[in-house]
Amino acid sequence: MKKIILTFLAAFSLSTSFSQSFQGLSYSQYDALASFAANPANLVGSKLKWQVNIIGFDVNAQNDYLFLKGKLIGMASNFDQDVNVGENLNGKPKDLSFGLDTRLPSFSFKIKEKNAIALTMKVRGVLSGNDIDEKFATSLYNEQIDLLSWENFIQDGKTSMGFTSWGEIGIGYARQILDLDKHQLDAGINVKLITNGIVGKLDFQDIEFNLSADSIINVKNSQFNFLGSNELDAFISGEDDETEDFKFAIKSVGFDVGASYAFKLSGKDDYLFKAGVSVNDIGKLKYVASKFSRSFVGNNTNIPGQLILDGSGDYKNFDSIMDILGTRTTPTGEFKVALPTTLNVFLDVRAVKGLYITVGGQINLLSQKKDNPSSNLPTLLTITPRYENKIFGAFLPMSYNKYGGFNFGAGFRI
């Protein structure tokens, strides 16, 4: 009788930020698809002849501004924002990152042990903010749109925020290009068809916001650019009929490429150590500008605060306020935004039979200082001891990044 093995994955994490996305399951000899997502070359190195993934979710959120206080059990039953949420006020710019990865039905299989093929489908979303002025963040969090209650703040340099969501259909191939007694070299590639999605990016430069005691506002020569895709229009305007304009389409092509080297134990189907490098999410997503896209330059004029209020004492609409404080234009046409490209490296060392220690690094390759602002993944370092065999696996991932500091978690596979 043929055996069918069902795999169950469970994972949890503890963190000083909202939550922690760890890569503890990304380098497993018994999960070809998860390892393939981290490095395409790992597909052929898996001990599985075939694998089917029905559905999976990975959600992570982290920042270095807001943090949770108190006992988790108490917060779950009686959450109070004023009591349970704290602000990290150290005078430094703030960063944030949010990611959502939904893995749809996918499969992989080997061909004569030296070749492997995978077909994957995902829906992904990445939100990030870089170098956000602390007073700006404090004003947005505490006062929100009440401009006349904002703090005076000045931000020199470049601040950016970006959100990108997209779907991808990947066709992957990996091959053993060298297989000797003690040495094995694998290489792989994943070609991804990138579908349309929602894009929004906000770029601030030379920000200066001054609010005097008598409610005189001056934004000096502050500049910002907001570019959104036309799929945003229905969400911003709230007009349901605009959703009819959305049509599924393949917008561009992306790539993951990787290689791995294993130093094998003589006479055993295992290695002493394995190292790999990959570059993931190479490519750009095309989109048409939303009708709500805006470019703005401050007019360096002192504006009495009451001018941004209407006769009822409420704030005028956003465009009217921008016209009072400076000059706005509406970008049009087609634009491109970079996918959240990362360089990934790992070293997996066999301590004893079944026990491994993986050291991995994810490095953001998008420069917000030089490139156009786009969503990006944080640079992080992970160390994951794990024990695994064909039936059972246990993982203890630990990671560090500048947003949330040190984080740890646990994962299990049955």
C-alpha distance (Angstrom), angle and dihedral (degrees) to the residues before:
residue distance angle dihedral
M1 . . .
K2 3.76 . .
K3 3.76 115.6 .
I4 3.77 122.9 -130.2
I5 3.81 114.8 -160.0
L6 3.78 118.4 -156.9
T7 3.77 114.4 -156.7
F8 3.78 121.2 -146.3
L9 3.79 119.4 -168.5
A10 3.78 123.1 -166.3
A11 3.76 125.2 178.0
F12 3.76 139.2 169.5
S13 3.77 135.2 173.5
L14 3.77 141.6 -162.1
S15 3.76 120.6 -148.1
T16 3.78 145.2 165.7
S17 3.80 87.5 -128.8
F18 3.80 126.9 54.4
S19 3.78 94.5 -76.0
Q20 3.76 141.5 -32.1
S21 3.78 130.2 -121.9
F22 3.77 107.8 -150.9
Q23 3.76 131.0 -173.0
G24 3.80 96.1 -143.6
L25 3.79 93.8 126.9
S26 3.80 95.5 42.9
Y27 3.82 96.7 89.1
S28 3.78 106.2 47.4
Q29 3.78 126.6 133.7
Y30 3.81 87.8 -146.6
D31 3.82 100.1 51.6
A32 3.78 109.0 61.7
L33 3.80 97.4 174.3
A34 3.82 96.3 49.6
S35 3.81 91.2 47.1
F36 3.79 90.4 45.8
A37 3.81 90.5 55.2
A38 3.81 89.6 57.7
N39 3.81 96.2 42.2
P40 3.85 123.8 0.6
A41 3.82 90.9 -145.6
N42 3.81 90.5 65.4
L43 3.80 90.3 70.7
V44 3.80 94.2 80.0
G45 3.81 92.7 40.8
S46 3.80 92.9 63.0
K47 3.81 119.6 109.9
L48 3.80 89.5 -138.8
K49 3.79 117.9 98.7
W50 3.78 90.7 -157.3
Q51 3.78 138.8 -3.8
V52 3.79 136.4 -170.1
N53 3.80 123.1 -159.4
I54 3.81 115.5 -162.4
I55 3.80 101.2 -174.2
G56 3.78 138.3 -32.3
F57 3.79 140.4 178.1
D58 3.78 133.4 -151.8
V59 3.81 118.3 -177.2
N60 3.79 125.2 175.2
A61 3.79 134.7 169.4
Q62 3.78 128.2 177.8
N63 3.79 139.6 159.5
D64 3.79 140.5 161.2
Y65 3.82 97.0 -131.2
L66 3.82 110.4 59.0
F67 3.80 124.2 39.7
L68 3.79 137.7 173.6
K69 3.80 122.4 -106.3
G70 3.78 130.5 -164.3
K71 3.79 134.3 25.3
L72 3.79 117.5 -32.8
I73 3.80 93.0 -135.0
G74 3.80 91.6 53.5
M75 3.80 93.0 46.6
A76 3.80 91.9 51.6
S77 3.79 92.8 55.3
N78 3.81 100.0 36.6
F79 3.79 113.6 14.6
D80 3.81 116.2 -173.3
Q81 3.79 116.2 -178.0
D82 3.81 93.9 -155.9
V83 3.81 91.5 51.9
N84 3.80 104.3 31.5
V85 3.82 101.5 40.1
G86 3.80 120.0 70.1
E87 3.80 132.2 -172.8
N88 3.78 122.5 -130.9
L89 3.82 100.4 -139.8
N90 3.80 107.6 -179.8
G91 3.81 99.7 134.5
K92 3.81 93.6 -107.5
P93 3.82 128.2 120.6
K94 3.79 114.7 -94.4
D95 3.79 132.5 -126.9
L96 3.78 133.5 -164.6
S97 3.77 138.2 -174.7
F98 3.80 133.9 -172.0
G99 3.77 127.5 177.5
L100 3.79 135.8 -178.4
D101 3.80 121.9 -173.0
T102 3.81 119.1 -179.1
R103 3.79 113.0 -173.1
L104 3.77 112.8 -154.8
P105 3.83 126.2 -163.9
S106 3.80 108.3 -44.5
F107 3.79 137.2 160.2
S108 3.79 142.6 -168.8
F109 3.80 135.2 -168.1
K110 3.79 139.0 177.9
I111 3.79 126.3 -120.5
K112 3.83 113.1 -150.1
E113 3.84 91.6 -28.9
K114 3.83 94.4 -81.3
N115 3.80 98.4 71.9
A116 3.78 133.4 48.4
I117 3.78 134.9 -176.0
A118 3.79 130.8 -162.7
L119 3.79 135.2 -172.4
T120 3.79 113.1 -163.0
M121 3.80 136.5 177.3
K122 3.80 125.6 -165.9
V123 3.77 143.2 166.1
R124 3.79 112.4 -150.3
G125 3.78 139.5 -178.4
V126 3.81 130.1 -175.0
L127 3.81 127.7 -173.9
S128 3.79 122.5 -177.3
G129 3.78 140.2 166.8
N130 3.79 125.3 -163.9
D131 3.81 131.8 -163.6
I132 3.80 95.8 -7.7
D133 3.81 110.5 179.9
E134 3.82 110.0 -111.5
K135 3.83 95.0 -132.6
F136 3.79 89.5 48.1
A137 3.82 90.3 51.6
T138 3.81 90.8 46.4
S139 3.81 92.2 50.6
L140 3.81 92.5 48.5
Y141 3.80 92.4 48.1
N142 3.80 99.3 43.6
E143 3.81 104.5 27.4
Q144 3.80 101.1 21.7
I145 3.83 108.4 -176.2
D146 3.83 95.9 -5.8
L147 3.83 94.4 110.9
L148 3.79 94.8 177.9
S149 3.81 89.4 61.1
W150 3.80 95.7 49.9
E151 3.77 122.1 116.1
N152 3.78 120.2 -111.5
F153 3.76 105.4 -99.9
I154 3.78 138.1 172.6
Q155 3.80 124.1 -163.2
D156 3.77 118.3 -170.6
G157 3.76 117.9 -163.8
K158 3.79 129.7 12.6
T159 3.79 128.5 -28.6
S160 3.78 121.5 -177.9
M161 3.78 141.8 177.9
G162 3.77 128.0 -174.4
F163 3.78 140.8 179.0
T164 3.78 124.0 -169.1
S165 3.78 128.0 174.5
W166 3.75 125.5 178.1
G167 3.77 145.1 149.3
E168 3.77 124.1 -120.4
I169 3.79 135.8 -164.2
G170 3.79 109.5 -161.3
I171 3.80 130.6 -162.2
G172 3.80 109.8 -167.8
Y173 3.77 134.1 -171.5
A174 3.81 129.9 -176.1
R175 3.80 131.0 179.3
Q176 3.78 139.9 -175.3
I177 3.78 101.6 -121.2
L178 3.83 94.2 176.4
D179 3.82 126.0 28.8
L180 3.81 115.7 169.4
D181 3.78 132.8 151.1
K182 3.82 94.3 -81.6
H183 3.77 104.3 5.6
Q184 3.78 131.0 71.0
L185 3.79 126.4 175.3
D186 3.80 121.4 -171.5
A187 3.80 131.9 -176.9
G188 3.77 132.2 -171.5
I189 3.77 145.2 176.3
N190 3.79 134.7 -163.0
V191 3.80 117.8 -158.2
K192 3.80 110.3 -160.2
L193 3.78 128.7 -163.4
I194 3.82 104.7 -145.3
T195 3.79 116.7 -146.9
N196 3.78 127.9 -155.9
G197 3.78 117.9 -83.0
I198 3.78 143.5 154.4
V199 3.81 118.7 -61.2
G200 3.78 129.4 -176.2
K201 3.80 127.1 165.9
L202 3.78 131.0 174.2
D203 3.78 123.0 -165.2
F204 3.83 121.9 -170.1
Q205 3.81 123.5 -169.4
D206 3.81 131.6 179.7
I207 3.79 92.1 -3.8
E208 3.79 117.0 -167.3
F209 3.79 123.9 164.9
N210 3.80 118.7 177.0
L211 3.79 123.8 -176.3
S212 3.81 117.4 179.7
A213 3.80 126.4 -155.8
D214 3.81 90.9 -99.0
S215 3.84 92.0 53.9
I216 3.79 97.5 -101.2
I217 3.83 109.6 156.5
N218 3.80 125.8 -156.5
V219 3.80 122.8 170.5
K220 3.83 91.9 -179.0
N221 3.83 109.7 -156.6
S222 3.81 96.4 -29.3
Q223 3.78 114.7 158.4
F224 3.76 133.8 -160.9
N225 3.75 138.1 167.8
F226 3.78 125.0 -158.2
L227 3.78 117.0 -168.2
G228 3.78 120.7 -180.0
S229 3.78 133.6 170.1
N230 3.79 120.2 -110.2
E231 3.83 88.9 -110.8
L232 3.82 85.4 73.8
D233 3.79 93.7 63.6
A234 3.80 97.1 82.8
F235 3.82 92.1 48.5
I236 3.80 94.3 49.8
S237 3.79 97.2 42.1
G238 3.78 96.1 37.5
E239 3.79 91.6 -137.3
D240 3.78 107.7 144.5
D241 3.79 93.9 -163.2
E242 3.81 90.3 67.0
T243 3.79 90.0 67.4
E244 3.79 87.3 73.8
D245 3.80 88.0 71.4
F246 3.81 91.6 64.8
K247 3.78 111.7 101.5
F248 3.79 124.8 177.4
A249 3.80 110.1 -115.0
I250 3.79 142.0 159.3
K251 3.80 105.2 -114.2
S252 3.81 104.6 176.8
V253 3.80 147.1 -23.6
G254 3.80 128.3 -99.0
F255 3.80 134.6 -173.0
D256 3.80 143.3 -149.7
V257 3.80 116.6 -165.7
G258 3.78 129.2 -179.2
A259 3.80 148.6 156.5
S260 3.80 134.1 -159.3
Y261 3.80 136.2 -167.6
A262 3.81 125.7 -155.7
F263 3.81 127.9 -166.3
K264 3.79 101.7 -151.1
L265 3.78 131.9 -149.9
S266 3.79 111.2 -115.0
G267 3.78 113.1 -102.6
K268 3.82 94.0 0.6
D269 3.77 133.4 101.5
D270 3.79 91.5 -126.1
Y271 3.78 141.2 73.6
L272 3.79 135.6 -124.0
F273 3.79 90.7 -140.3
K274 3.77 139.4 -10.7
A275 3.80 127.6 -158.8
G276 3.77 130.5 -173.0
V277 3.77 145.8 172.9
S278 3.78 130.8 -161.1
V279 3.79 141.9 168.0
N280 3.80 112.6 -142.0
D281 3.79 133.5 -165.0
I282 3.78 98.9 18.8
G283 3.80 109.6 174.4
K284 3.78 146.5 55.9
L285 3.79 134.6 -98.0
K286 3.81 118.3 -133.4
Y287 3.79 120.7 -142.8
V288 3.81 141.9 164.6
A289 3.81 115.8 -117.8
S290 3.79 117.8 -100.5
K291 3.78 118.3 -118.8
F292 3.83 85.5 -119.3
S293 3.83 93.4 60.9
R294 3.80 111.9 122.3
S295 3.79 141.7 -175.1
F296 3.79 119.0 -161.4
V297 3.82 138.0 -173.1
G298 3.83 121.0 -175.3
N299 3.80 118.1 -122.4
N300 3.86 97.0 -142.4
T301 3.80 90.8 -125.0
N302 3.80 128.8 138.2
I303 3.82 105.9 -118.6
P304 3.83 122.8 -168.0
G305 3.80 107.7 -124.1
Q306 3.81 93.6 -127.2
L307 3.82 89.8 66.8
I308 3.81 90.6 71.9
L309 3.82 90.8 54.0
D310 3.79 126.0 81.5
G311 3.81 126.8 -134.8
S312 3.83 90.7 -82.5
G313 3.80 93.6 54.7
D314 3.82 93.2 -107.4
Y315 3.78 124.2 125.1
K316 3.78 117.1 -91.6
N317 3.79 117.7 -119.3
F318 3.79 118.6 -73.3
D319 3.81 96.5 -103.1
S320 3.79 92.0 50.8
I321 3.80 91.6 51.9
M322 3.82 90.9 49.5
D323 3.81 90.8 50.0
I324 3.80 89.6 53.4
L325 3.82 95.5 47.2
G326 3.81 97.9 40.1
T327 3.79 146.7 -41.4
R328 3.79 123.2 -50.3
T329 3.78 132.6 -168.6
T330 3.81 132.6 -176.4
P331 3.83 116.1 -124.1
T332 3.79 114.6 -142.4
G333 3.78 137.3 -177.1
E334 3.81 134.7 48.1
F335 3.80 123.5 -35.9
K336 3.80 138.6 179.2
V337 3.80 130.6 -135.9
A338 3.79 125.0 -166.1
L339 3.79 119.4 -116.7
P340 3.85 113.6 -119.5
T341 3.81 94.4 -85.8
T342 3.81 116.9 -164.2
L343 3.80 138.4 179.2
N344 3.80 110.6 -135.4
V345 3.81 126.5 -165.7
F346 3.79 130.5 175.5
L347 3.80 141.8 177.6
D348 3.80 118.1 -162.2
V349 3.82 115.6 -167.7
R350 3.82 126.4 -169.3
A351 3.81 109.5 -136.4
V352 3.82 98.3 177.5
K353 3.78 133.2 -25.1
G354 3.79 108.0 -47.9
L355 3.81 95.2 0.2
Y356 3.80 119.1 103.2
I357 3.79 137.5 168.5
T358 3.80 119.0 -150.6
V359 3.80 123.7 -163.6
G360 3.79 113.0 -168.4
G361 3.77 138.4 173.2
Q362 3.80 132.4 -161.4
I363 3.80 114.5 -162.9
N364 3.80 122.8 -168.5
L365 3.81 109.4 -131.4
L366 3.81 97.4 -170.5
S367 3.79 115.3 97.3
Q368 3.80 112.7 -150.9
K369 3.82 89.3 -167.7
K370 3.79 96.1 58.4
D371 3.80 107.3 18.4
N372 3.76 130.6 61.7
P373 3.82 109.2 -84.4
S374 3.78 114.8 -91.4
S375 3.77 139.1 156.0
N376 3.79 113.0 -81.3
L377 3.78 140.9 -179.5
P378 3.82 119.3 -116.6
T379 3.79 123.4 -104.3
L380 3.79 107.9 -111.9
L381 3.80 144.6 165.1
T382 3.82 122.3 -139.4
I383 3.80 132.5 -168.9
T384 3.79 115.9 -171.2
P385 3.81 125.5 -179.0
R386 3.80 109.2 -165.7
Y387 3.76 140.5 175.8
E388 3.76 117.8 -155.8
N389 3.76 145.4 158.2
K390 3.79 133.8 164.0
I391 3.81 93.8 -70.6
F392 3.78 107.2 29.2
G393 3.80 139.0 30.9
A394 3.81 133.1 179.5
F395 3.82 124.0 -171.0
L396 3.82 132.3 -170.3
P397 3.82 105.9 -170.1
M398 3.80 120.4 -170.7
S399 3.79 123.1 -175.6
Y400 3.78 143.5 175.1
N401 3.79 130.8 -155.0
K402 3.79 133.8 156.8
Y403 3.82 93.3 -109.8
G404 3.78 101.9 56.9
G405 3.80 102.8 10.0
F406 3.79 114.7 -145.5
N407 3.82 118.4 5.2
F408 3.77 134.8 172.8
G409 3.77 138.7 -172.2
A410 3.79 145.9 160.3
G411 3.77 136.0 -120.1
F412 3.80 135.6 -171.8
R413 3.79 134.9 -164.0
I414 3.78 125.0 -164.7
